[in-house]
Amino acid sequence: MISSLMPNYNRIDLSFSHGDGVWLVADDGRRFLDFGAGIATSSLGHGHPGLTRAIAEQAARVMHVSNLYRVPQAERLAERLVAASFADSVFFCNSGAEANEALVKAFRKTMADEGKPERYRVICAEGAFHGRTLAMISATGNARYLAGFGPAVEGFDHVPFNNLNELRAAITPETAGILVEPVQGEGGVRPASAAYLRGLRAAADEFGLLLGFDEVQCGMGRTGRLFAHEWAGVVPDAVSTAKGIGGGFPLGAMLARERVAQHLVPGSHGTTFGGNPLACAAGNAVLDVVLAPGFLDEVVRTGARFRQGLEALVLRHGDVFSAVRGQGLMQGLVCAVPNGDAQSACLVEGLLAVAAGDNVLRLVPPLIVTEAEIDDALARLDGVARRCKPYAFADAAK
């Protein structure tokens, strides 16, 4: 008999009663160090006083009015994001998939309004993840996600990640733009090189294309800059973001330069819930923390400490973890054992982590994590490695 919740998730038999900072407490009282952060979403951890206060106070006043009216909270959040980024304008929605849908629609609309309606195709990278809508599983291009849903949505071409030659070869007179993650998350925590990101901008300029970055997971401070593309000094035409922008409250955004943003005129795109007062109150509370002086510098410091510890872990336990890759507080351990086994061992050690593609164990703690908590996680990962060694399984079977 089917459960009342549809069976589209393989849920771990674990539920939580409350959280505090980087810790989650299960219903049975067990405490877990949360290095999954709701898949890189709980950017300020759990029970953050500023965030919870902003949500409670806004909820007590007004939660939703629709976009038929002005929303001062959205206006303020957009102004702050514009001031802190490359963008001239912001569209708010509810999720990363919606932000990517808005970006692709805006790219197509820009080309059509500029007199080039034949330019509608978008080049994406292999190993990407752009969301679960019909269009975004087509942009992702993963056969596993496409299976059973009929023909893929037309208009997406796929090339190897971090390969400029292949990308340039894929450009045709029908190409409108490029959409790439500066750090692939679901695909295995794979960072793009700075040279690759700069090459994307050069190719876009040479062929008259639009350049978009999917920063749903790697944006909003996760790498130590507000957006990961900033490390390469590249200015995109649009960026999608979500996850950490609301600190756990559903919120997504598409940021764009004026060339793109001006084409989303009334009637061309919309959302019922997106940019409502409650969501934007959460977004503003997150920015209060992330944009505070020194906060992102601290993310860089804790990220460097974490990376150094993970590299030492690989040296000690190369038969379990073969490599580490990532940036800032978005790190991945490439596993020499099944990453599902490593994730299960993490639970035994009181650590929450997230499996990713390419047999990677993804480690994305809240951005407020301290050096002491980084060291605690590293000690638990050492325990994970010992549990996952081949002889450990052999001993357990005796």
C-alpha positions in Angstrom: 0.0 0.0 0.0 1.4 3.4 -1.0 2.3 5.9 1.8 0.4 9.1 2.1 3.6 10.9 1.1 4.5 10.1 -2.4 7.4 7.7 -2.7 9.7 9.9 -4.8 12.4 10.2 -2.0 14.6 7.5 -0.4 14.3 9.0 3.1 16.6 8.1 5.9 14.7 6.8 8.9 15.6 9.9 11.0 13.6 13.0 12.0 14.6 16.0 14.0 12.8 17.9 16.8 15.0 21.0 16.8 18.3 22.5 16.0 20.8 24.9 17.4 23.5 26.5 15.2 25.3 23.7 13.3 23.6 21.0 15.4 20.4 19.0 14.8 18.7 17.0 17.6 16.8 13.9 16.6 13.4 13.0 18.1 15.2 10.3 20.1 17.6 12.8 21.6 20.7 12.0 19.4 22.7 15.1 18.4 24.1 15.4 14.9 26.7 17.8 13.5 25.0 19.1 10.4 27.4 19.3 7.5 24.6 18.8 5.0 22.7 22.0 5.9 19.5 20.9 4.1 21.6 20.5 0.9 23.6 23.7 1.3 20.4 25.6 2.3 20.5 26.4 6.0 23.2 29.0 5.5 22.8 30.5 9.0 22.3 27.1 10.7 19.4 26.3 12.9 17.5 28.6 15.2 19.5 31.7 14.2 18.0 34.5 16.3 18.1 37.2 13.6 16.5 35.0 11.0 13.9 33.4 13.2 13.0 36.8 14.7 12.6 38.4 11.2 10.4 35.5 10.0 8.2 35.6 13.2 7.8 39.4 13.2 6.9 39.5 9.5 4.5 36.6 9.7 2.7 38.4 12.5 2.2 41.4 10.2 1.6 40.1 6.6 2.9 37.0 4.9 1.5 37.3 1.3 -0.2 39.9 -0.8 0.8 38.8 -4.4 2.7 40.7 -6.9 -0.3 42.8 -7.8 1.0 45.3 -5.3 4.3 46.7 -4.2 6.3 44.6 -1.8 8.7 46.8 0.2 10.6 43.8 1.6 11.3 42.6 -2.0 12.3 46.0 -3.1 14.8 46.3 -0.3 16.2 42.8 -0.9 16.6 43.5 -4.6 18.4 46.8 -4.0 20.8 45.2 -1.6 21.6 42.3 -4.0 22.1 44.8 -6.9 24.4 46.9 -4.7 26.5 43.8 -3.8 26.7 42.2 -7.2 27.1 42.6 -11.0 23.3 42.9 -11.4 21.0 45.8 -12.3 17.7 44.1 -11.5 16.3 41.0 -9.6 13.4 38.6 -10.2 12.2 36.7 -7.1 10.7 33.2 -7.1 10.6 30.2 -4.8 13.3 27.7 -5.9 16.4 27.1 -7.9 14.6 25.4 -10.7 12.3 28.4 -11.0 15.2 30.8 -11.0 16.8 28.8 -13.9 13.5 28.7 -15.8 13.4 32.5 -15.5 17.0 32.8 -16.7 16.5 30.7 -19.8 13.2 32.4 -20.6 14.9 35.8 -20.2 17.7 34.7 -22.5 15.3 33.6 -25.2 13.2 36.7 -24.8 16.2 39.0 -25.1 17.3 37.4 -28.3 13.7 37.5 -29.8 13.3 41.2 -28.8 16.7 42.0 -30.3 15.5 40.6 -33.6 17.1 37.2 -33.4 14.3 34.8 -32.5 16.1 31.9 -34.1 18.6 32.1 -31.3 16.9 30.1 -28.5 19.3 27.3 -27.7 21.4 27.2 -24.5 24.6 25.4 -24.0 24.9 23.5 -20.7 27.7 21.3 -19.2 27.7 17.6 -18.7 27.4 16.7 -15.0 25.2 19.7 -14.3 22.1 19.9 -12.2 19.6 22.7 -12.9 16.4 21.5 -11.3 13.5 19.1 -11.7 11.0 20.8 -14.0 10.6 19.4 -17.5 12.8 22.2 -19.0 15.4 22.0 -16.3 15.9 18.2 -16.4 16.4 18.8 -20.1 19.0 21.5 -19.3 20.6 19.0 -16.9 20.7 16.4 -19.6 21.1 13.4 -17.2 19.5 10.3 -18.7 18.5 9.1 -15.3 16.4 12.2 -14.6 14.9 12.3 -18.1 13.8 8.6 -18.1 10.1 8.1 -18.3 9.1 11.7 -19.0 8.9 11.6 -22.7 10.8 13.8 -25.2 13.3 16.2 -23.7 12.4 19.9 -24.0 14.1 21.2 -27.1 16.8 23.8 -27.0 19.6 22.5 -24.8 23.0 21.3 -26.0 25.5 19.6 -23.7 29.3 19.7 -23.7 32.0 18.5 -21.3 32.5 20.7 -18.2 35.7 22.7 -18.0 36.4 22.3 -21.8 36.4 25.5 -23.8 37.2 23.8 -27.1 34.1 21.6 -26.9 31.9 24.6 -25.9 33.1 26.8 -28.7 32.6 24.0 -31.2 29.0 23.6 -30.0 28.0 27.2 -30.8 25.7 27.6 -33.8 23.6 30.4 -35.3 20.7 29.2 -33.0 22.7 29.6 -29.8 21.3 32.2 -27.4 23.5 31.6 -24.4 25.5 29.5 -22.0 24.4 28.2 -18.5 27.1 26.7 -16.3 27.6 26.2 -12.5 30.9 27.7 -11.3 31.0 24.8 -8.9 28.9 21.8 -9.8 27.2 20.5 -6.7 25.0 17.5 -7.5 27.5 16.5 -10.2 30.2 15.9 -7.6 31.4 19.2 -6.2 33.5 20.0 -9.3 34.8 23.6 -9.5 35.2 25.3 -12.8 38.7 26.7 -13.3 39.0 30.5 -13.4 40.4 30.3 -16.9 37.3 28.3 -18.0 34.9 30.9 -16.6 36.9 33.7 -18.2 36.9 31.8 -21.5 33.1 31.5 -21.3 32.8 35.3 -21.1 35.2 35.7 -24.0 33.3 33.2 -26.1 30.0 34.8 -25.3 31.3 38.2 -26.3 32.9 36.9 -29.5 29.7 35.2 -30.7 27.1 37.7 -29.2 25.8 35.2 -26.7 24.5 35.7 -23.1 26.3 34.1 -20.2 24.5 32.8 -17.2 25.8 31.1 -14.1 23.7 28.7 -12.0 24.7 29.6 -8.4 21.8 28.0 -6.7 24.1 25.9 -4.6 27.5 27.7 -4.8 26.2 31.2 -4.4 25.2 33.3 -1.4 28.6 33.2 0.3 29.2 29.4 0.1 32.7 29.8 -1.4 33.7 32.9 0.5 32.3 35.5 -2.0 28.7 36.4 -2.4 28.8 34.6 -5.7 31.4 32.0 -6.8 32.0 33.6 -10.2 33.5 36.6 -8.5 36.7 34.6 -7.8 37.4 34.6 -11.5 36.7 38.3 -12.0 34.0 37.5 -14.6 30.8 39.5 -15.1 27.9 37.4 -16.3 24.6 38.6 -17.9 22.5 36.7 -15.4 22.8 34.4 -12.3 20.3 32.1 -10.7 20.4 31.5 -7.0 18.3 30.0 -4.2 19.0 27.5 -1.3 21.1 29.7 1.1 19.5 33.0 0.1 16.6 32.3 2.5 18.5 30.4 5.1 16.0 27.6 4.8 12.9 29.6 3.9 11.9 28.9 0.3 13.3 31.7 -1.9 15.0 31.9 -5.2 16.2 34.7 -7.4 17.4 35.5 -10.9 19.8 38.5 -11.0 20.5 40.1 -14.4 22.1 43.0 -16.1 19.8 45.5 -17.8 20.2 44.0 -21.2 18.4 40.9 -20.1 16.2 42.2 -17.3 14.5 44.8 -19.4 12.8 42.1 -21.6 10.8 40.6 -18.7 7.9 43.0 -19.2 4.5 42.6 -17.6 2.8 39.4 -18.8 6.1 37.8 -19.9 6.8 35.9 -16.7 5.4 35.7 -13.2 4.9 33.9 -9.9 2.2 33.8 -7.2 4.3 33.3 -4.2 7.7 34.6 -5.3 9.1 37.6 -3.6 6.4 37.7 -0.9 6.9 39.7 2.3 7.7 36.7 4.4 10.3 35.2 2.1 12.0 38.5 1.5 12.1 39.3 5.2 14.1 36.0 5.5 16.3 37.0 2.6 17.1 40.4 4.2 17.9 38.7 7.5 20.3 36.4 5.7 22.0 39.3 4.0 22.3 41.1 7.3 24.7 38.4 8.3 26.4 37.4 5.1 27.1 41.0 4.0 28.3 42.1 7.5 32.0 43.2 7.5 34.3 40.2 7.9 31.7 37.5 7.6 32.8 36.2 4.1 36.5 36.5 5.2 35.6 34.1 8.0 34.0 31.7 5.5 37.3 31.8 3.6 39.3 31.0 6.7 37.1 28.2 8.0 36.9 26.8 4.4 40.7 26.8 4.2 41.0 25.0 7.5 38.4 22.5 6.4 40.1 21.8 3.1 43.5 21.4 4.8 41.9 18.8 7.2 40.2 17.0 4.4 43.4 16.7 2.4 45.2 15.3 5.5 42.3 12.8 5.9 42.8 11.6 2.3 46.5 11.1 3.0 45.7 9.0 6.0 42.8 7.1 4.5 43.4 6.9 0.8 41.8 3.5 0.6 38.5 5.2 1.6 38.8 8.7 0.4 40.8 9.2 -2.8 40.6 13.0 -3.3 39.0 16.2 -2.1 37.7 19.0 -4.3 35.6 22.1 -3.9 35.8 25.7 -2.7 35.2 27.4 0.6 32.5 25.6 2.6 31.5 23.5 -0.4 33.8 20.5 -0.3 33.5 17.0 -1.6 35.4 13.8 -0.7 35.8 11.5 -3.7 35.1 8.0 -2.2 37.0 4.8 -2.9 34.1 3.0 -1.3 30.5 3.5 -2.2 29.5 7.0 -1.1 26.3 5.6 0.3 28.4 3.5 2.7 30.3 6.6 3.7 27.1 8.6 4.3 25.7 5.8 6.5 28.9 5.7 8.5 28.6 9.4 9.0 25.3 8.9 10.7 26.8 6.4 13.1 29.5 9.0 13.9 26.9 11.7 14.5 27.6 13.6 11.3 25.2 14.6 8.5 26.5 14.7 5.0 25.0 14.5 1.5 25.9 12.1 -1.3 26.6 13.6 -4.7 27.4 12.4 -8.2 30.8 10.9 -9.2 30.8 8.9 -5.9 31.3 12.0 -3.8 30.5 12.7 -0.2 29.3 16.3 -0.1 30.1 18.5 2.9 28.4 21.8 3.0 28.0 23.0 6.6 26.2 26.2 7.6 28.3 29.3 6.9 28.4 30.1 10.6 30.4 27.0 11.4 33.4 27.7 13.7 36.9 26.3 13.5 36.2 24.1 16.6 33.2 22.6 14.8 35.3 22.1 11.7 37.8 20.1 13.8 35.0 18.1 15.4 33.7 17.2 11.9 37.1 16.2 10.8 37.5 13.9 13.8 34.2 12.3 13.0 35.2 11.8 9.4 38.3 10.1 10.6 35.9 7.7 12.4 33.9 7.3 9.2 37.1 6.3 7.3 37.9 3.7 9.9 34.4 2.3 9.7 34.6 2.2 5.9 37.9 0.5 5.5 37.6 -2.9 3.9 38.9 -4.7 7.0 36.2 -3.0 9.1 33.4 -4.7 7.1 35.3 -8.0 7.2 35.6 -7.8 11.0 31.9 -6.9 11.3 31.0 -10.0 9.4 32.8 -12.3 11.7 
